[in-house]
């Protein structure tokens, strides 16, 4: 149904962990007192869009079809966006450049408003699904208010929302709010497991732990090879990588991972590594290892350096991605400096006030 490694929300038959919210919506629907607009809010990646498309299928499905059956006609129609009474408002490619726009624009909203003036194609009403409401630009948000202020008959609006504070108060106030929560560890494993058939159970569980209840995030970590990069970074920082200079080895791992992800995930890789080093250095329980021989490699990295060094380094590098975004810094330059700082290891009681890499910088091919 898709050429992506994992299904799009509209194609995904697995919508786990939100049964309570689904039951609440269905009770309202069958009571005949269904609010005309719903704000489906919660952290990114927990399945809000998948949940919204499930609601849409149930509202649009004929009584003789199971809307959760991937082989049913209604499931296929929603998956292919071919149902005449389902209208999707989302980001679109720019008409001139072809690049995906960063926001939902007014032209998309007007297109749906025009369609809502037409006669519905079926008898079960219409659904307008917004993915996501916090991506409206100002004009689009103001234009969308017309749908909420004067809702067409038998039309239900479902607004996926990652950041409620970024949504106009006038939009929020006109919606019933349905809070979706992160999944449990087992729930995350159940969602991502079928899409990772080549992964060992311990790796799937490690991805779920890193994802903090967000299956979408877990799948993104798997797609970019986060755990493999983490293992490589441990080897580089521990000095066991096939390279004479630990800082160069660290830089190589970070830039390779950056090439298949983005600066935010790369900064997260670095931050997660420093966090785990600090936990071990402070004597905290790491729980189950994320990769093989993790504790031994972390012990090698942390040996001889005090805990406050690792916490201080984590704090210094925590803003790496925001510096790249806000200051338009060169990502590779930032990663080079981070690698040099990571490789520099003051020892207990060294009393050194300046990191050694400032005295003798190593060459980097940036």
C-alpha atoms as one frame of an Amber mdcrd trajectory, in Angstrom:
protein
   0.000   0.000   0.000   3.044   2.244   0.391   6.652   2.343  -0.754   7.767
   3.612   2.668   9.412   1.194   5.156   6.517   1.821   7.536   2.865   2.621
   6.821   1.440   6.112   6.658  -1.145   6.797   9.381  -4.023   6.444   6.938
  -2.696   3.011   5.883  -1.949   1.678   9.355  -4.416  -0.902  10.741  -2.624
  -0.944  14.111  -4.040   1.712  16.412  -3.130   0.510  19.885  -3.061   2.183
  23.266  -5.938   4.610  22.754  -8.952   2.417  23.489 -10.290   4.705  26.213
 -10.246   7.735  23.919 -11.848   5.704  21.127 -14.636   4.483  23.419 -15.307
   8.043  24.592 -15.628   9.240  20.997 -17.844   6.334  19.986 -20.184   6.880
  22.952 -20.588  10.510  21.918 -21.187   9.519  18.305 -23.852   6.934  19.087
 -25.545   9.227  21.601 -26.394  11.657  18.814 -24.586  14.485  20.616 -21.245
  14.364  18.821 -19.359  17.701  18.923 -18.660  18.966  15.418 -14.911  19.486
  16.052 -12.336  17.534  18.062  -8.786  18.476  19.001  -6.774  15.241  19.254
  -3.750  16.314  21.254  -0.701  14.609  22.695   3.051  14.137  22.133   4.337
  13.625  18.612   4.540  10.065  17.309   2.068   8.366  19.673  -0.430   7.596
  16.902  -2.728  10.639  16.856  -3.016  10.726  13.063  -3.500   6.948  12.922
  -6.230   7.374  15.545  -7.843  10.202  13.569  -8.008   8.103  10.394  -9.524
   5.257  12.410 -12.239   7.606  13.653 -12.817   8.765  10.074 -13.242   5.179
   8.858 -15.752   4.403  11.591 -17.798   7.512  10.803 -17.826   6.879   7.050
 -18.160   3.068   6.988 -21.399   1.426   5.821 -22.991  -0.796   8.464 -21.995
  -3.970   6.599 -18.248  -3.217   6.625 -15.603  -3.571   9.329 -13.671  -0.276
   9.157 -10.667  -1.833  10.924 -10.280  -4.600   8.325  -7.506  -3.649   5.853
  -9.343  -5.645   3.171 -12.593  -3.703   3.538 -13.581  -1.160   0.928 -13.787
   1.685   3.436 -10.284   0.971   4.734  -8.853   1.024   1.202 -10.759   4.194
   0.285  -9.435   6.073   3.327  -5.930   4.689   2.837  -5.872   5.997  -0.730
  -7.737   9.229   0.127 -10.302   8.284  -2.496 -13.437   8.564  -0.361 -15.483
  11.522  -1.547 -16.525  12.565   1.963 -13.070  12.589   3.546 -11.203  15.875
   3.180  -7.583  16.096   4.330  -5.897  19.372   5.234  -2.141  18.980   5.551
   1.138  20.324   4.290   1.585  20.116   0.523   4.536  20.431  -1.858   5.159
  23.968  -3.072   3.607  24.343  -6.560   6.791  25.859  -8.021   9.676  24.185
  -6.182   8.075  20.834  -5.400   9.518  20.957  -1.874   7.283  20.186   1.075
   6.093  23.404   2.660   6.777  23.930   6.351   3.206  25.060   7.092  -0.370
  24.474   5.993  -1.289  27.362   3.707  -4.549  29.188   3.031  -4.917  27.735
  -0.495  -5.281  24.218   0.977  -7.949  25.408   3.403  -9.878  27.213   0.653
  -9.787  24.104  -1.500 -11.497  22.090   1.248 -14.014  24.866   1.990 -15.042
  24.834  -1.682 -15.534  21.050  -1.566 -17.688  21.349   1.555 -20.096  23.555
  -0.406 -20.739  20.607  -2.715 -23.259  17.861  -1.945 -21.915  14.980   0.121
 -21.322  11.817  -1.877 -22.758   9.476   0.782 -25.296   9.407   3.571 -22.968
   9.155   6.556 -21.794  12.744   6.638 -18.352  14.169   5.960 -15.054  14.256
   7.797 -12.439  17.000   7.639  -9.107  15.784   9.017  -6.336  18.274   9.795
  -2.773  16.962  10.171  -1.709  18.961  12.085  -3.442  22.034  13.547  -0.221
  23.511  14.927   1.138  23.696  11.364  -1.386  26.302  10.178   0.187  29.593
   9.173  -1.709  32.700  10.260  -3.820  33.071   7.126  -4.682  29.375   7.015
  -5.686  29.360  10.695  -7.950  32.371  10.234  -9.454  30.855   7.108 -10.049
  27.547   8.868 -12.066  29.335  11.551 -14.859  29.713   8.985 -15.364  25.937
   9.021 -15.578  25.887  12.815 -17.780  28.968  13.109 -20.238  27.830  10.431
 -19.816  24.052  10.254 -21.522  22.453   7.253 -24.307  19.998   8.142 -23.239
  16.467   9.097 -19.564  17.394   9.070 -17.120  16.396  11.796 -13.690  18.032
  12.032 -10.755  16.086  13.500  -7.666  18.152  14.272  -4.428  16.344  15.099
  -2.382  18.553  17.407   1.188  18.115  18.670   1.517  21.509  20.390  -1.761
  22.974  21.651  -0.034  26.226  22.578   0.727  26.822  18.892  -2.966  26.659
  17.931  -5.117  29.782  17.874  -7.178  30.073  21.086 -10.232  30.732  18.929
  -9.718  27.330  17.270  -9.097  25.506  20.543 -12.171  27.021  22.165 -14.438
  25.663  19.422 -13.229  22.073  19.763 -13.871  19.243  22.172 -10.462  18.185
  23.419  -9.407  14.547  23.468  -6.061  13.867  25.136  -4.049  10.931  23.825
  -1.246   9.658  26.035   2.086   7.969  25.303   1.906   4.203  25.050   3.298
   1.800  27.605   6.554   0.007  26.864   4.681  -3.169  25.941   2.222  -1.184
  23.851   5.058   0.455  21.910   6.658  -2.944  21.307   3.322  -4.320  20.060
   2.959  -1.448  17.569   6.472  -1.423  16.133   7.170  -5.182  16.223   5.229
  -6.100  13.062   7.095  -3.448  11.062  10.536  -4.650  12.225  10.480  -8.374
  11.413  14.257  -8.528  10.962  15.032  -7.095  14.416  15.783  -9.178  17.481
  13.296  -8.790  20.369  15.924  -7.140  22.578  16.589  -4.500  19.901  12.871
  -3.815  19.490  12.555  -3.434  23.254  15.561  -1.073  23.309  13.980   1.100
  20.600  10.728   1.180  22.560  12.577   2.273  25.713  14.291   5.105  23.872
  11.005   6.220  22.308   9.244   7.083  25.602   5.865   5.780  24.497   6.036
   7.089  20.914   5.875   4.304  18.293   6.479   6.841  15.524   9.669   7.929
  17.196  10.746   4.304  17.703  10.254   3.575  13.999  12.228   6.686  13.087
  15.065   5.554  15.351  15.014   2.166  13.638  14.902   3.680  10.146  17.954
   5.878  10.769  19.964   3.139  12.498  20.109   4.943  15.850  21.166   1.910
  17.897  23.856   0.968  15.402  25.190   4.535  15.486  25.093   4.477  19.289
  27.188   1.313  19.356  29.631   2.900  16.922  29.861   6.046  19.032  30.625
   3.970  22.133  33.451   2.232  20.275  34.800   5.543  19.017  34.669   7.227
  22.420  36.139   4.180  24.163  39.073   4.202  21.772  38.303   0.776  20.314
  37.330   2.031  16.853  39.727   1.491  13.983  41.211   4.973  14.153  44.249
   6.493  15.861  42.419   9.655  16.975  39.334   9.164  19.188  38.061  12.632
  18.324  38.267  11.845  14.604  36.486   8.526  15.155  33.716  10.257  17.128
  33.371  12.902  14.423  33.135  10.217  11.727  30.292   8.430  13.537  28.380
  11.642  14.141  28.684  12.922  10.574  27.762   9.547   9.088  24.618   9.446
  11.217  23.869  13.077  10.381  23.989  12.144   6.698  21.026   9.781   7.095
  19.038  11.703   9.728  19.188  15.378  10.749  20.978  17.609  13.223  18.305
  17.100  15.901  18.605  13.327  15.888  22.387  13.568  15.741  22.398  15.859
  18.763  20.084  13.377  20.460  22.513  10.547  19.710  25.316  12.518  21.314
  23.149  13.566  24.265  21.880  10.039  24.896  25.444   8.746  24.939  26.605
  11.397  27.404  23.515  10.777  29.531  24.303   7.055  29.769  27.957   7.780
  30.566  26.897  10.143  33.348  24.439   7.609  34.764  27.147   4.949  34.982
  29.679   7.410  36.345  27.217   8.356  39.087  26.493   4.748  39.996  22.905
   4.749  38.695  21.204   1.648  37.359  21.226   1.629  33.560  18.554  -1.013
  33.258  18.743  -3.442  30.372  21.541  -2.636  27.910  20.632  -0.851  24.695
  23.416  -2.626  22.766  25.796  -5.495  23.438  28.571  -4.892  25.983  27.195
  -1.420  26.620  28.176  -1.196  30.281  31.774  -2.265  29.639  32.203   0.349
  26.922  30.573   3.057  29.035  32.901   2.155  31.902  35.908   2.541  29.620
  34.683   5.963  28.492  33.949   7.258  31.989  37.038   5.814  33.696  39.139
   8.453  35.442  36.835  11.403  34.733  34.570  12.829  37.454  30.786  12.853
  37.220  30.638  16.649  37.073  32.694  16.564  33.881  30.050  14.464  32.111
  27.102  16.477  33.403  28.852  19.710  32.451  29.636  18.372  28.981  26.040
  17.255  28.518  24.832  20.749  29.447  27.281  22.399  27.042  26.299  20.205
  24.106  22.579  20.140  24.855  22.007  23.238  22.719  23.889  21.993  19.662
  20.836  21.574  17.425  19.288  24.892  18.460  22.556  26.706  17.662  22.484
  25.240  14.188  18.833  26.237  13.714  18.812  29.675  15.294  22.310  30.877
  14.449  22.577  29.116  11.084  25.834  27.515  12.210  27.570  24.910  10.079
  26.338  21.522  11.398  29.625  19.769  10.622  31.593  22.469  12.414  29.379
  22.036  15.474  29.823  18.268  15.331  33.586  18.678  14.977  33.771  20.785
  18.142  31.478  18.371  19.965  33.696  15.431  19.001  36.779  17.228  20.263
  35.096  18.060  23.568  33.871  14.490  23.979  37.321  13.070  23.325  38.966
  15.362  25.883  39.059  13.551  29.253  40.116  15.446  32.357  41.015  13.131
  35.213  39.972  13.310  38.857  41.755  16.190  40.535  43.408  17.396  37.346
  42.422  20.981  38.114  42.622  21.837  34.460  40.502  24.884  33.649  40.906
  24.698  29.880  40.234  21.589  27.808  43.345  20.168  26.196  41.878  20.270
  22.692  42.181  24.064  22.732  45.943  23.733  23.013  46.429  21.228  20.213
  43.596  20.867  17.729  43.441  17.831  15.562  42.795  18.115  11.824  39.259
  17.400  10.593  38.208  17.027   6.962  35.182  19.349   7.062
